[in-house]
Amino acid sequence: PIAAAESVVKSKVSSIRTGSDKNQPIMDYRMGLPSAEDLAAADRQIDPLAALLSPVFFSREPQSTNGERGRVVKGLGPVPTGLEGRPVLLVGNHQLMGADLGFIVRQFIREKNTLVRGLAHPAIFQDGAMSSQEQNAQSNSVKNMFKKFGAVEVSPGSIYEVN
């Protein structure tokens, strides 16, 4: 068998840091849920699109002991959150260029009191990529909001670390 995780760690493109002086956004993460102010700010950004699209969440109850598939239910009730002492990997197929991520994160906070941490495109975390001060301020605001809601810059190393 191939040790894929070990290959990533040893890769020259891996961003996994072994020194204690480096910020490790995944391994060092200890933040709880965003503040009420941050939640309200996120709602102001999400609500217009939510009003337009009316997102609805469905999940499936676990398979029964006799092998029957669980029922589909409205809401996130049956979705595990890792609170049972085990990690959970949530894989989504983003539509609308990732705009649905805000809906997903907000719903998990509302229903499960759990912050779902997402892997975000590196462009979100770049400084000074915009041409004007106003655009840079807006970019920093978006970057800060993503960080407050637990986003991690996607890279081979971050994928390994969340595993």
C-alpha positions as CSV (number, residue, x, y, z in Angstrom):
1,P,0.0,0.0,0.0
2,I,1.1,3.6,-0.7
3,A,1.3,5.9,2.3
4,A,-0.4,8.9,0.7
5,A,-0.4,11.0,3.8
6,E,3.3,10.5,4.3
7,S,4.0,11.4,0.6
8,V,2.2,14.7,1.2
9,V,4.1,15.5,4.3
10,K,7.5,14.8,2.6
11,S,6.5,16.6,-0.6
12,K,8.3,19.8,-1.4
13,V,5.0,21.5,-2.2
14,S,3.5,20.6,1.2
15,S,2.9,23.5,3.6
16,I,2.8,21.4,6.7
17,R,5.0,23.1,9.3
18,T,6.8,21.3,12.0
19,G,8.3,24.2,13.9
20,S,6.4,25.5,16.9
21,D,7.0,29.1,15.9
22,K,4.8,28.8,12.9
23,N,1.0,29.5,12.8
24,Q,-0.8,26.2,12.2
25,P,-4.4,27.2,11.4
26,I,-5.7,23.7,11.7
27,M,-3.8,22.1,14.5
28,D,-3.8,25.3,16.6
29,Y,-7.5,26.0,16.1
30,R,-9.2,26.5,19.4
31,M,-11.8,29.1,18.6
32,G,-15.5,28.5,19.4
33,L,-18.5,29.8,17.6
34,P,-18.3,33.2,16.0
35,S,-19.6,36.1,18.2
36,A,-23.2,37.4,18.0
37,E,-21.9,40.4,16.1
38,D,-20.1,38.3,13.6
39,L,-23.1,36.1,13.1
40,A,-25.3,39.2,12.5
41,A,-22.8,40.5,10.0
42,A,-22.8,37.2,8.2
43,D,-26.6,37.1,8.2
44,R,-26.6,40.6,6.5
45,Q,-24.4,39.2,3.8
46,I,-26.3,35.8,3.4
47,D,-29.9,36.9,3.8
48,P,-30.4,38.6,0.4
49,L,-29.3,35.5,-1.4
50,A,-31.2,33.2,1.0
51,A,-34.4,35.2,0.3
52,L,-33.8,34.7,-3.4
53,L,-33.0,31.0,-3.3
54,S,-34.9,29.8,-0.2
55,P,-32.4,27.0,0.7
56,V,-33.8,23.9,2.4
57,F,-31.7,21.2,4.1
58,F,-32.4,17.5,4.0
59,S,-30.4,14.6,5.5
60,R,-30.8,10.9,5.8
61,E,-31.2,9.0,9.1
62,P,-28.7,6.2,9.7
63,Q,-29.2,2.8,8.1
64,S,-31.3,0.4,10.3
65,T,-29.8,-2.7,11.8
66,N,-31.7,-4.8,9.2
67,G,-29.9,-2.9,6.4
68,E,-32.8,-0.7,5.3
69,R,-31.9,2.8,4.3
70,G,-32.8,5.5,6.7
71,R,-35.6,8.0,5.9
72,V,-34.9,11.4,4.4
73,V,-35.8,14.1,6.9
74,K,-35.9,17.9,6.8
75,G,-33.0,19.5,8.6
76,L,-29.6,18.4,9.8
77,G,-30.7,16.3,12.7
78,P,-29.1,12.9,11.7
79,V,-25.8,14.5,10.5
80,P,-23.0,13.6,12.9
81,T,-20.9,16.6,14.2
82,G,-17.9,14.9,15.8
83,L,-19.2,15.7,19.3
84,E,-19.3,11.9,19.8
85,G,-15.5,11.8,20.0
86,R,-14.9,11.1,16.4
87,P,-14.0,13.4,13.5
88,V,-16.5,14.1,10.7
89,L,-15.6,15.0,7.1
90,L,-18.4,16.9,5.4
91,V,-18.0,16.8,1.6
92,G,-20.2,19.2,-0.5
93,N,-20.7,19.9,-4.1
94,H,-20.7,23.7,-4.2
95,Q,-23.1,25.4,-6.6
96,L,-23.2,29.1,-7.3
97,M,-19.4,29.5,-7.2
98,G,-19.3,28.5,-3.5
99,A,-22.0,31.0,-2.4
100,D,-23.9,28.1,-0.8
101,L,-21.1,27.7,1.8
102,G,-22.5,30.5,3.9
103,F,-25.9,28.7,4.0
104,I,-24.3,25.5,5.1
105,V,-22.1,27.0,7.8
106,R,-25.1,29.1,9.1
107,Q,-27.4,26.1,9.2
108,F,-24.9,24.0,11.1
109,I,-24.5,26.7,13.7
110,R,-28.3,27.2,14.0
111,E,-29.3,23.5,14.2
112,K,-26.2,21.7,15.6
113,N,-24.4,24.6,17.4
114,T,-21.3,23.4,15.5
115,L,-18.9,25.4,13.3
116,V,-18.2,23.6,10.0
117,R,-14.7,24.6,8.9
118,G,-14.2,25.0,5.2
119,L,-11.2,24.9,3.0
120,A,-11.1,28.2,1.0
121,H,-9.3,29.1,-2.2
122,P,-5.9,30.7,-1.6
123,A,-7.0,33.9,-3.3
124,I,-9.2,34.7,-0.3
125,F,-6.1,34.9,1.9
126,Q,-3.9,37.0,-0.3
127,D,-2.9,40.5,0.8
128,G,-2.8,43.4,-1.6
129,A,-4.1,41.5,-4.6
130,M,-6.6,44.3,-5.5
131,S,-5.8,47.5,-7.4
132,S,-7.2,50.1,-5.0
133,Q,-7.2,50.8,-1.3
134,E,-11.0,50.4,-1.2
135,Q,-10.8,47.0,-2.9
136,N,-8.0,45.9,-0.5
137,A,-10.2,46.9,2.5
138,Q,-13.1,44.9,1.1
139,S,-10.7,42.0,0.4
140,N,-9.4,42.1,4.0
141,S,-13.0,42.3,5.3
142,V,-13.9,39.1,3.4
143,K,-10.6,37.4,4.5
144,N,-11.3,38.3,8.2
145,M,-14.9,37.0,8.0
146,F,-13.7,33.7,6.5
147,K,-11.1,33.4,9.3
148,K,-13.7,34.2,12.0
149,F,-15.8,31.4,10.6
150,G,-12.9,28.9,10.7
151,A,-11.9,28.9,7.0
152,V,-8.5,27.4,6.2
153,E,-6.5,28.1,3.1
154,V,-6.6,25.0,0.9
155,S,-3.2,23.3,0.2
156,P,-1.8,19.8,0.1
157,G,-0.7,20.3,3.7
158,S,-4.1,21.7,5.0
159,I,-5.9,18.7,3.4
160,Y,-3.5,16.4,5.2
161,E,-3.9,18.3,8.5
162,V,-7.7,18.1,8.6
163,N,-7.6,14.4,7.8
